[in-house]
Amino acid sequence: MTVPVRTALAAAGRSRGLSTPQDEEIATVRQRLGEEAGTGTESTVERLRERVATLRGRVQAAREGGRDTARVETELAEAARELSEAETERAAAREALDRAERRARRHRDDRERRRRRQDRLANLERDARSHLVGRLREEYAAAVDDLVGVDDPFAVDDVTAALAVGRVADLRAPVVLAVDRFDSPARAADWLSAPLVRV
């Protein structure tokens, strides 16, 4: 089985409510295409109405002139049937276009709501992180200073940062330590206030 990866990923993105910069233009072009299709149907209906009216006039003239109307009445019946089918097709096209427009509007509204919620969530999470960092900044800075003694506790290597965060955190599980920052495992466990597994 061959999976068209790009198409599948695009569908997955749509299933998650992701939008693209092209979405509005796609909706506009689709709407115009639908309108054009409706225009084609409209012109067909108008043409058939004119044909039916013409044939009715010919039937009436043949009757008034005492001529045989069978052939013209057959043409009239065929034109009336075609007109009925075209009007049904036009109505179905209008309904389909209306449904597509409502669905597109609903999807746009849903995407916009989801985007606003995601933005709100991201802002709240950023504010929460900032708040927590503000509350723990001094403890973290003291832990970093205890390890390496630097001016900016946020400009340290990853190991130092991880150890300092570990000291500030409430660690419930044993810590796996694979660095030689401490004189002994007991000193590391004491410094971190957590059980230690040394590798």
Secondary structure as GFF3:
##gff-version 3
##sequence-region A 1 199
A	DSSP	alpha_helix	5	15	.	.	.	ID=ss1
A	DSSP	alpha_helix	23	64	.	.	.	ID=ss2
A	DSSP	alpha_helix	70	147	.	.	.	ID=ss3
A	DSSP	alpha_helix	158	168	.	.	.	ID=ss4
A	DSSP	beta_strand	175	177	.	.	.	ID=ss5
A	DSSP	alpha_helix	185	192	.	.	.	ID=ss6
A	DSSP	beta_strand	196	198	.	.	.	ID=ss7
###
